Amino acid sequence: MPSNFVLEVDSLCKKFGTFTAVDNISFGVKEGEILGLLGINGAGKTTTIQMLLDLLEPTSGSVRYFGKELSTHREEILEQINFSSTYTNLPWRLTPRESLYYTLFFYDIKDRDRRFKQIIEQFQLQECLNKELAQLSTGQKTRVNLAKAFINYPKVVLLDEPTASLDPETAHEIRKFILNQQKEYNVSVLFTSHNMPEVEEVCDRIVFLNHGKIIAEDTPENLTKSMKYSSISLVMKDGLKRTAEICSLEHLPYTIDNRSITIRVEEHSIASFLSTLSLRQIEYDQISIDKPTLEDYFLEVAKKHEIT
């Protein structure tokens, strides 16, 4: 892989008995890039991340950070990377102050007191600093987890659904922080999420996993461009039944909700379809045309590979 890849995964495979959880995957994360690792539950994301952290030993293949093998340079590499997951439990009896301050001593950080104050301010943890972790809200626990992940000025961070279960405002602030870290410190991020609009906002590239294999890899924009269909939503004034009949004749998928109908149409056929409605004297009060999104692509891939 090119030298600007800070994380390189080569022919990585993990088997549990006769079951193959990760099946010969290869990909890389560039310096300063946010790479989305996507797939439904059971696709192999968690197993992959565990191997990237050296928590699981691969059956075959290799993981390299900064051009060095993780298996032989583990201590050096772990000093420069970190991890956070919404689903990781923290020691309930500790406070955020204790948890974060003790974490500083795992790393070679010159001014630990200064870094402690800085990370508390960045994640707005002042109000809950002396509460037991068991007493914190979901959003507060997530912020503590993320603070631990960025406390050592990491060059690579693995984030497993960092905004899951957060309210929209807090999730927005977390995404903003991640993008700022990328811009200010050139941090590379491996990012998993089931929130497709979030992935489109944050990720530079995406790797899709299905049954442990990579089935797609590209930018969010290019993946959505590969979709043929757009959605036309009409609030009907007259002709709802006739519109449905036209859709059936032309084999166009559609759904009806009261006086509204939503139709999937190939983009190049939109003008022709609307012209047909006009010729049939079908009238509508409102129209909206939505181009394919990453979520549409995800659902299409799921259907194609029979993973829904």
C-alpha positions as CSV (number, residue, x, y, z in Angstrom):
1,M,0.0,0.0,0.0
2,P,1.1,3.7,-0.5
3,S,3.3,5.2,2.3
4,N,0.5,7.6,3.3
5,F,-1.5,4.8,4.8
6,V,-1.2,4.9,8.6
7,L,-3.2,1.6,9.0
8,E,-2.9,-1.3,6.6
9,V,-4.9,-4.4,6.7
10,D,-3.7,-7.2,4.5
11,S,-5.6,-10.4,3.8
12,L,-7.0,-10.5,7.3
13,C,-8.9,-13.6,8.3
14,K,-10.5,-14.8,11.6
15,K,-12.1,-18.2,12.0
16,F,-13.9,-19.6,15.1
17,G,-13.9,-23.3,14.4
18,T,-15.6,-23.8,11.1
19,F,-17.2,-20.3,11.2
20,T,-15.3,-17.6,9.3
21,A,-16.1,-14.2,10.9
22,V,-13.7,-12.1,8.8
23,D,-12.8,-13.5,5.4
24,N,-9.6,-12.3,3.8
25,I,-10.1,-8.6,3.8
26,S,-7.6,-5.9,2.8
27,F,-8.0,-2.1,3.2
28,G,-6.1,0.9,4.5
29,V,-6.7,4.2,6.3
30,K,-4.8,7.2,5.0
31,E,-3.2,9.9,7.2
32,G,-5.8,12.4,8.2
33,E,-8.7,10.3,6.7
34,I,-12.0,9.2,8.3
35,L,-12.8,5.7,6.9
36,G,-16.3,4.3,7.6
37,L,-16.5,0.6,8.3
38,L,-20.1,-0.4,7.7
39,G,-22.3,-3.4,7.7
40,I,-25.3,-4.9,9.5
41,N,-24.9,-6.6,12.9
42,G,-22.9,-9.8,12.3
43,A,-21.0,-8.5,9.3
44,G,-17.6,-8.8,11.0
45,K,-17.0,-5.2,12.1
46,T,-16.4,-5.9,15.8
47,T,-14.2,-8.9,15.1
48,T,-12.1,-6.7,12.7
49,I,-11.8,-3.9,15.3
50,Q,-10.7,-6.4,18.0
51,M,-7.9,-7.7,15.7
52,L,-6.9,-4.1,14.9
53,L,-6.5,-3.6,18.6
54,D,-4.6,-6.9,19.1
55,L,-7.4,-8.2,21.4
56,L,-7.9,-11.1,19.0
57,E,-5.2,-12.9,17.1
58,P,-5.9,-13.2,13.4
59,T,-6.1,-16.7,11.9
60,S,-4.1,-15.3,9.0
61,G,-3.1,-11.9,7.5
62,S,-1.5,-8.9,9.0
63,V,-2.2,-5.5,10.6
64,R,0.3,-2.7,10.2
65,Y,0.4,0.8,11.7
66,F,2.8,3.4,10.5
67,G,4.5,0.6,8.4
68,K,5.1,-1.6,11.4
69,E,3.5,-5.0,12.3
70,L,1.1,-4.7,15.2
71,S,2.1,-8.2,16.4
72,T,5.8,-7.3,16.8
73,H,5.6,-3.5,17.7
74,R,2.5,-3.7,19.9
75,E,3.7,-1.4,22.8
76,E,5.0,1.3,20.5
77,I,1.9,1.3,18.3
78,L,-0.6,1.3,21.2
79,E,1.0,4.5,22.5
80,Q,-0.1,6.2,19.3
81,I,-3.6,4.8,18.8
82,N,-6.8,4.6,20.8
83,F,-10.3,3.3,20.8
84,S,-13.8,4.2,22.0
85,S,-17.1,2.3,21.9
86,T,-20.5,3.3,23.1
87,Y,-20.9,-0.3,24.3
88,T,-17.8,-0.4,26.5
89,N,-18.5,-0.3,30.2
90,L,-16.4,1.9,32.4
91,P,-15.5,1.0,36.1
92,W,-18.8,2.1,37.7
93,R,-17.3,3.1,41.1
94,L,-14.8,5.5,39.7
95,T,-15.5,9.1,38.9
96,P,-14.6,10.7,35.5
97,R,-11.8,12.6,37.3
98,E,-10.3,9.3,38.6
99,S,-10.8,7.4,35.4
100,L,-9.3,10.0,33.1
101,Y,-6.5,11.1,35.3
102,Y,-5.3,7.5,35.9
103,T,-5.5,6.9,32.1
104,L,-3.0,9.6,31.6
105,F,-0.3,7.5,33.2
106,F,-0.7,4.7,30.6
107,Y,0.9,7.1,28.1
108,D,4.1,9.1,27.8
109,I,2.4,12.6,28.2
110,K,4.7,15.3,29.4
111,D,2.3,17.7,31.1
112,R,-0.4,15.4,32.4
113,D,-2.2,18.1,34.5
114,R,-2.5,20.4,31.6
115,R,-3.8,17.6,29.3
116,F,-6.3,16.6,32.0
117,K,-7.7,20.2,32.2
118,Q,-7.8,20.5,28.4
119,I,-9.7,17.2,27.8
120,I,-12.2,18.0,30.5
121,E,-13.0,21.3,28.8
122,Q,-13.1,19.8,25.3
123,F,-15.7,17.3,26.3
124,Q,-17.6,19.5,28.8
125,L,-17.2,17.2,31.7
126,Q,-16.9,19.8,34.5
127,E,-20.4,19.2,36.0
128,C,-20.1,15.4,36.3
129,L,-16.4,15.2,37.1
130,N,-16.9,14.0,40.7
131,K,-19.9,11.7,40.2
132,E,-19.6,8.0,40.0
133,L,-19.7,6.7,36.5
134,A,-22.7,4.6,37.3
135,Q,-24.7,7.7,38.0
136,L,-23.9,9.4,34.7
137,S,-26.4,9.8,31.8
138,T,-25.7,7.9,28.5
139,G,-24.5,11.1,26.9
140,Q,-22.1,11.8,29.8
141,K,-20.7,8.2,29.7
142,T,-20.2,8.5,25.9
143,R,-18.2,11.8,26.4
144,V,-16.0,10.2,29.1
145,N,-15.3,7.3,26.7
146,L,-14.4,9.6,23.9
147,A,-12.3,11.7,26.2
148,K,-10.3,8.6,27.1
149,A,-9.9,7.8,23.4
150,F,-8.4,11.2,22.6
151,I,-6.4,11.8,25.8
152,N,-3.1,10.6,24.4
153,Y,-3.1,12.8,21.2
154,P,-3.6,9.6,19.1
155,K,-2.6,9.5,15.4
156,V,-5.2,6.8,14.8
157,V,-8.6,6.4,16.6
158,L,-11.0,3.5,16.2
159,L,-14.6,4.7,17.0
160,D,-17.3,2.2,17.3
161,E,-20.7,3.9,17.0
162,P,-19.6,7.0,19.0
163,T,-22.9,8.8,18.8
164,A,-25.3,5.8,19.4
165,S,-28.1,6.7,21.9
166,L,-27.1,10.3,22.1
167,D,-29.6,13.2,21.6
168,P,-29.2,15.1,18.3
169,E,-27.5,18.1,19.9
170,T,-24.9,16.1,21.7
171,A,-24.3,13.8,18.6
172,H,-23.8,17.0,16.5
173,E,-21.2,18.2,19.0
174,I,-19.4,14.9,19.0
175,R,-19.2,14.9,15.1
176,K,-18.0,18.4,15.2
177,F,-15.2,17.5,17.6
178,I,-14.1,14.5,15.5
179,L,-14.0,16.6,12.4
180,N,-12.0,19.3,14.3
181,Q,-9.5,16.7,15.5
182,Q,-9.1,15.6,11.9
183,K,-8.5,19.1,10.7
184,E,-6.3,20.4,13.5
185,Y,-4.2,17.3,14.3
186,N,-4.5,15.3,11.1
187,V,-6.0,12.4,13.1
188,S,-7.0,9.3,11.2
189,V,-10.3,7.6,12.2
190,L,-11.9,4.3,11.6
191,F,-15.6,5.0,12.2
192,T,-18.5,2.6,12.5
193,S,-22.1,3.7,12.6
194,H,-25.6,2.7,11.6
195,N,-26.5,6.3,11.1
196,M,-26.1,6.8,7.3
197,P,-26.6,10.6,7.3
198,E,-23.9,10.8,9.9
199,V,-21.6,8.6,7.9
200,E,-22.2,10.8,4.8
201,E,-21.3,13.9,6.9
202,V,-18.2,12.5,8.5
203,C,-16.5,9.9,6.4
204,D,-14.2,10.4,3.4
205,R,-14.4,6.8,2.3
206,I,-16.5,3.8,3.1
207,V,-15.8,0.0,3.3
208,F,-18.9,-2.2,3.4
209,L,-18.6,-5.6,5.0
210,N,-21.1,-8.5,4.5
211,H,-20.5,-11.9,6.1
212,G,-16.9,-11.0,6.7
213,K,-16.1,-9.9,3.2
214,I,-15.7,-6.5,1.6
215,I,-18.4,-6.0,-0.9
216,A,-17.9,-2.3,-1.7
217,E,-15.3,0.4,-1.1
218,D,-15.6,4.1,-2.3
219,T,-16.5,7.6,-1.3
220,P,-20.1,8.2,0.0
221,E,-20.7,10.4,-3.1
222,N,-19.6,7.8,-5.6
223,L,-21.6,5.0,-3.9
224,T,-24.8,7.0,-4.0
225,K,-24.2,8.0,-7.6
226,S,-24.1,4.3,-8.5
227,M,-27.8,4.1,-7.5
228,K,-30.2,4.3,-10.5
229,Y,-33.4,5.4,-8.7
230,S,-34.7,8.6,-7.3
231,S,-37.8,9.0,-5.2
232,I,-40.7,11.2,-6.4
233,S,-43.2,12.2,-3.6
234,L,-46.6,13.7,-4.7
235,V,-49.4,15.0,-2.7
236,M,-52.3,14.4,-5.0
237,K,-55.1,16.7,-5.8
238,D,-56.8,14.4,-8.3
239,G,-55.7,11.1,-9.9
240,L,-54.2,9.0,-7.1
241,K,-55.7,5.8,-8.3
242,R,-54.6,6.5,-11.9
243,T,-51.1,7.3,-10.8
244,A,-50.9,4.0,-9.0
245,E,-52.1,2.2,-12.2
246,I,-49.4,4.0,-14.3
247,C,-46.8,2.8,-11.8
248,S,-48.1,-0.8,-12.0
249,L,-48.0,-0.7,-15.8
250,E,-44.5,0.7,-15.9
251,H,-43.3,-1.6,-13.1
252,L,-42.4,1.3,-10.8
253,P,-42.3,0.5,-7.0
254,Y,-44.6,2.9,-5.1
255,T,-46.1,3.4,-1.7
256,I,-49.3,5.3,-0.8
257,D,-50.0,7.2,2.5
258,N,-53.4,8.9,2.5
259,R,-53.3,11.3,-0.4
260,S,-49.6,11.0,-0.9
261,I,-47.7,8.6,-3.2
262,T,-44.0,8.0,-3.4
263,I,-42.5,6.4,-6.5
264,R,-39.1,5.0,-7.3
265,V,-38.0,6.2,-10.8
266,E,-34.8,6.1,-12.7
267,E,-33.4,9.6,-12.7
268,H,-33.3,9.9,-16.5
269,S,-37.0,8.9,-16.7
270,I,-38.4,11.5,-14.2
271,A,-39.3,14.0,-16.9
272,S,-41.0,11.4,-19.0
273,F,-43.0,10.1,-16.0
274,L,-44.2,13.6,-15.0
275,S,-45.2,14.2,-18.6
276,T,-47.3,11.0,-18.6
277,L,-49.1,12.3,-15.5
278,S,-49.8,15.6,-17.2
279,L,-51.2,13.9,-20.4
280,R,-53.5,11.9,-18.2
281,Q,-54.7,15.2,-16.5
282,I,-53.5,14.0,-13.1
283,E,-53.0,16.9,-10.7
284,Y,-50.9,17.2,-7.6
285,D,-50.5,20.0,-5.0
286,Q,-46.9,19.3,-4.0
287,I,-43.9,17.5,-5.4
288,S,-40.5,16.6,-4.0
289,I,-37.7,14.7,-5.8
290,D,-35.1,13.0,-3.6
291,K,-31.9,11.7,-5.0
292,P,-30.5,8.4,-3.6
293,T,-28.8,8.6,-0.2
294,L,-26.2,6.4,1.4
295,E,-29.0,4.7,3.3
296,D,-30.7,3.8,0.0
297,Y,-27.4,2.3,-1.1
298,F,-27.1,0.4,2.1
299,L,-30.6,-1.1,1.8
300,E,-30.0,-1.9,-1.9
301,V,-26.8,-3.7,-1.1
302,A,-28.5,-5.5,1.8
303,K,-31.3,-6.7,-0.5
304,K,-28.8,-7.7,-3.3
305,H,-26.7,-9.8,-0.9
306,E,-29.8,-11.1,1.0
307,I,-28.8,-9.8,4.4
308,T,-32.0,-8.0,5.3
